[in-house]
Amino acid sequence: MRKQFFLISIILIISLTVAAIILPSPYLPAHYTLSIILGLLILLGISDSIQTSHSIRRNFPLIGRFRYVFESVRPEIQQYFIEKNTDGMPFSREERSVIYQRSKADVDTLPFGTQLDVYSPGYEWVKHSIIAKHVDPAALRVTIGGSDCTKPYSASILNISAMSYGALSKNAVIALNGGARDGGFAQNTGEGSLTPYHLSEGGDLIWQIGTGYFGCRDTEGSFDATKFAEKARLDNVKMIEIKISQGAKPGHGGILPKEKITPEIAAIRGVPFDRDVISPPSHSAFSTPIELLQFVKQLRELSGGKPVGFKLCIGIHREFIAICKAMVKTGIKPDFITVDGGEGGTGAAPMEFSNHIGEPSIDGLVFVHNCLNGFDLRKEIRLISSGKITTGFGLVKRIAIGADLCNSARGMMLALGCIQALRCNTNNCPTGVATQNPNLVAGLVVSDKRKRVQIYHEQTLKSAAEIIGSMGLPSTTDLKPYHVVVRIGNIEKKTYYDIYNYVSRGAFLRGEIPEQFKCDFENAASDSFDLICGSALKDDPVSASSLTNPLK
């Protein structure tokens, strides 16, 4: 194709030269315009043919560029012309549409019946009752705060999951906080620090502390208790969350290049101008289960008694069991635990981390619930589930299988106007949600979007209340795993209670260790996240070296 390009170019040049000589003067302006256009195209083609970075452009000058044009609009073509209502990832068109409709208070009913294949594996439903009840959506709240918490927080069962300023635009953060205030629910700040945009509208906040300790760090990047206490005691801050890991990229740190550090970001995060800022993959404030709990206790005291918990995506089961053993040994317990899933979203993550690292949210949630129940810790610790929760059914399902309440990030982004353009990592979000480009951010009108966030939350809670009522239950506390059914084959179905082996309260303390827990239980110790083998177990008072009395 390169030879053909050069041959055609030579013919065009000769033809244009001859035409310039023989054409009458009235036609020359048009000829010159055409000559300039074709000349520029020829130069562009020559550039393609001699460059060495792209084989397609080198072998197919000019024409090869159409590949990149088509690739750039592929998501739009897929979304608008190809996908069905039940297609589309990570959220189907049907899921996106119901969020848009509810956030605008439009008609959100479905005509002519479900479009789902109710006999395909994976289809889920809840058991309804002949005697339905009325459930007040306003009553769907949960009090968070254990025996050591002096300022418990009454939380909605649906709140805004962790998203930092920087990942989101300032207008998005302000609109989310405004919607949270209007609707009586909470916004998680994400690990990028507590910013003026989180505080401007007066909505309730969950301040997330990540490995970079942004907003409460010293000059070396370590935790600064004084800076933390100053912000944690603000009235807007209702809870503190230690981020251990997130579902989209667990165990992965990050780097904020110095070139991207503006005066505003430096002031907000408490970082210097003259060097890259590292977010390490793990915390420096603790390195063992007991140290983690001591950090929880320290933050609770520094905050004036507010609820403190941690967020994680489950990886090595033994490590979480070690945390539970440390709770029993020390008596220190978090007020809540947020369980994220491997399907969780983020603005940018390596493909392998997004696709293949981190336990999915359902499996992780059931595991954490079972561990806490087995150690008789569940009654004091609230469980928050996050990861692809967008509808009333999603809320009901997660609460039924083990959660007390839920967080949603991408659902709230869609309520803001996100169109799932999948450009979060390019700073070119067309709706102004996930970008710092001021021209794009200006398109997100706070006064309109905060209302949409509030209405979406309101309508989703209404949906959840109607589902719970249809099941003949008075509240979320009555939801159980046997209320949700999932089809596992064309003719076989099971409840979640049948699929997962739920552990009875205090079973681990009685030495009743189910087979699937034994190996991890026996190799977990309260004073280390490392694999503990042999005689080292004997030094741990909460080990399984004697399963008949693991607390001796």
Beta strands, then each sheet from edge to edge (+ up, - down):
strand 1: 124-126
strand 2: 141-144
strand 3: 153-156
strand 4: 158-160
strand 5: 186-188
strand 6: 204-209
strand 7: 237-243
strand 8: 254-256
strand 9: 277-279
strand 10: 308-313
strand 11: 336-340
strand 12: 382-386
strand 13: 405-408
strand 14: 484-487
strand 15: 493-495
sheet 1: 1+ 14- 15+
sheet 2: 2+ 3-
sheet 3: 4+ 13+ 12+ 11+ 10+ 7+ 6+ 5+
sheet 4: 8+ 9-
end
